[in-house]
Amino acid sequence: MPPHFKTGKNVFKPQMVALGPFHHKDAALRPMEEHKLRAVQHLLQRAGKTPGDLASAVEGVATDLEDAYAELGSEWRGMNRDRFLQMMIADGSASCWSSCGIT
Protein backbone atom coordinates (compact mmCIF):
# COMPACT_ATOMS: atom_id res chain seq x y z
CA MET A 1 0.00 0.00 0.00
CA PRO A 2 1.42 3.41 -0.87
CA PRO A 3 2.62 5.35 2.20
CA HIS A 4 0.27 8.27 1.50
CA PHE A 5 -2.70 5.95 2.09
CA LYS A 6 -1.45 4.92 5.53
CA THR A 7 -2.82 7.79 7.54
CA GLY A 8 -3.85 5.99 10.70
CA LYS A 9 -3.94 2.63 12.42
CA ASN A 10 -7.62 1.89 11.73
CA VAL A 11 -8.07 3.67 8.41
CA PHE A 12 -8.58 0.41 6.54
CA LYS A 13 -10.11 -1.66 9.33
CA PRO A 14 -13.14 -3.45 7.87
CA GLN A 15 -16.39 -3.32 9.79
CA MET A 16 -18.41 -6.15 8.20
CA VAL A 17 -16.28 -8.50 6.15
CA ALA A 18 -12.61 -9.38 5.80
CA LEU A 19 -11.37 -9.47 2.21
CA GLY A 20 -7.84 -10.72 1.93
CA PRO A 21 -5.47 -12.04 4.57
CA PHE A 22 -4.77 -9.01 6.74
CA HIS A 23 -8.03 -8.99 8.73
CA HIS A 24 -8.96 -12.62 8.19
CA LYS A 25 -8.43 -13.57 11.85
CA ASP A 26 -10.65 -10.79 13.21
CA ALA A 27 -13.35 -12.56 15.24
CA ALA A 28 -15.82 -9.71 14.72
CA LEU A 29 -15.77 -10.42 10.98
CA ARG A 30 -16.19 -14.21 11.28
CA PRO A 31 -19.98 -14.28 10.80
CA MET A 32 -19.56 -13.33 7.14
CA GLU A 33 -17.43 -16.40 6.40
CA GLU A 34 -20.46 -18.65 5.94
CA HIS A 35 -21.93 -16.14 3.48
CA LYS A 36 -18.69 -16.19 1.49
CA LEU A 37 -18.88 -19.97 1.22
CA ARG A 38 -22.48 -19.69 0.12
CA ALA A 39 -21.35 -17.25 -2.58
CA VAL A 40 -18.77 -19.78 -3.83
CA GLN A 41 -21.43 -22.49 -4.11
CA HIS A 42 -23.87 -20.12 -5.80
CA LEU A 43 -21.36 -18.96 -8.40
CA LEU A 44 -20.14 -22.50 -9.13
CA GLN A 45 -23.70 -23.65 -9.65
CA ARG A 46 -24.51 -20.67 -11.84
CA ALA A 47 -21.38 -21.19 -13.96
CA GLY A 48 -21.81 -24.95 -14.17
CA LYS A 49 -18.32 -25.50 -12.78
CA THR A 50 -16.93 -27.77 -10.10
CA PRO A 51 -14.81 -26.74 -7.12
CA GLY A 52 -11.90 -28.49 -8.86
CA ASP A 53 -12.36 -26.32 -11.96
CA LEU A 54 -12.19 -23.21 -9.85
CA ALA A 55 -9.22 -24.43 -7.81
CA SER A 56 -7.27 -25.22 -10.99
CA ALA A 57 -7.95 -21.77 -12.42
CA VAL A 58 -6.88 -20.00 -9.25
CA GLU A 59 -3.78 -22.18 -8.85
CA GLY A 60 -2.66 -20.85 -12.20
CA VAL A 61 -2.42 -17.31 -10.79
CA ALA A 62 -1.44 -18.22 -7.23
CA THR A 63 2.00 -16.62 -7.37
CA ASP A 64 0.53 -13.40 -8.75
CA LEU A 65 -2.02 -13.37 -5.92
CA GLU A 66 0.68 -13.91 -3.29
CA ASP A 67 2.85 -11.21 -4.82
CA ALA A 68 -0.05 -8.75 -4.67
CA TYR A 69 0.29 -8.78 -0.87
CA ALA A 70 3.67 -7.25 -0.06
CA GLU A 71 3.42 -8.15 3.63
CA LEU A 72 1.88 -11.60 3.23
CA GLY A 73 3.01 -13.74 6.16
CA SER A 74 4.27 -17.29 6.15
CA GLU A 75 0.92 -18.52 7.51
CA TRP A 76 -0.40 -18.04 3.96
CA ARG A 77 2.61 -19.22 1.92
CA GLY A 78 4.35 -22.50 1.17
CA MET A 79 2.54 -25.43 2.73
CA ASN A 80 -0.31 -23.06 3.65
CA ARG A 81 -0.88 -21.92 0.07
CA ASP A 82 -4.09 -23.99 -0.21
CA ARG A 83 -5.52 -22.08 2.74
CA PHE A 84 -4.60 -18.80 1.05
CA LEU A 85 -6.19 -19.85 -2.23
CA GLN A 86 -9.37 -21.02 -0.51
CA MET A 87 -9.61 -17.63 1.17
CA MET A 88 -9.05 -15.84 -2.12
CA ILE A 89 -11.74 -17.91 -3.84
CA ALA A 90 -14.24 -17.24 -1.04
CA ASP A 91 -13.42 -13.54 -0.91
CA GLY A 92 -13.53 -13.14 -4.69
CA SER A 93 -16.84 -14.99 -4.93
CA ALA A 94 -18.37 -12.87 -2.18
CA SER A 95 -17.12 -9.68 -3.83
CA CYS A 96 -18.54 -10.72 -7.17
CA TRP A 97 -21.82 -11.84 -5.66
CA SER A 98 -22.37 -8.60 -3.75
CA SER A 99 -20.93 -6.18 -6.32
CA CYS A 100 -22.73 -7.64 -9.29
CA GLY A 101 -26.04 -8.16 -7.54
CA ILE A 102 -26.08 -11.82 -8.52
CA THR A 103 -29.16 -13.65 -7.31
N, C-alpha and C positions, 0 to 999 in steps of 0.2 A: 504494500500500500504506500502510495507517495507520502512523504513526511507532511506535506501541507494538509492532508486529510486527517492526520492524527492530532486532533485538537484537544482531546480529553480522554480520560480513562473509559468512560461509558458512552462515548459518542456512537459507537457502532454496536452497542449491546442490544441484541434482539429482545423483543418483548413477548412474542407469540411462538415463534418457530426458529429453530436453529437450521441454517443452511450452510453446509460446509463444516469442516472439522473444528473450528476454533471455539464454538459455543456448544458443541455436540454433547458435552457432559453436563450441561446446566440442567439440574433437576426440574426447574420451573418450566422448561421447554419440552420436557419428556412427553406430556400428554399428546402432542402433535405427531409423535412418531407413528402411532397406529394409523393416523390419517395419511401419512406419507406412504405406508405400506399398502393401504387401500388404493392410493393413487397409482402405485406401480401395477397392481392387479387390474385396475380399471383400464389403464393405457395398454397393457399387454393384450387384454381381451379385445379392446377396440381395434388394435393394430393386427390382431390375429397372429401374434408372436408368442414364443415361449420364453420363460425366464432364461434359458440357455442362449437363445438368440440375442437377447439383450445383454447378457453377460459377455458374450463373445464380441459384440460391437464395442462395448465399453472397454474391454481389455485391450482393444486395438489402440485406444487413446489414453491408456492408463498413465504412461510416463508424462504426457502433456498435462493431464489433470494434476498429477503430483507436482510438477514443475510450476503450475499456476499458483501454488501456495508456497511462498518463499520461506515461511517459518513452519512448514509441516513437520511435526515431530515424528519420532521413530515409532510411536504407537500406531501410526498409519502406514508406515513403509515396510518394505521387505516382506517378512512372513505375515504381516498384518495388512498387506495390500488388498486382500479380498474384503476385509472389513471396510477399508477406505472406499473401494469400488461399490460395495453394497450401499454405503451411505450416499455416495454420489448419485447412484441410480435412484434411490428413494427421494433425495432432495430434488433432483432434476425432474422426476415425475410429478412431485408435489408442486413444483414451480410451474411446470407446464399446465397441470390440471387447474391450478388457481388462476394463472395469468391468462390462459386461453378460454376460460369459462367452459371447459369440457364437462359435459354431463352424460 
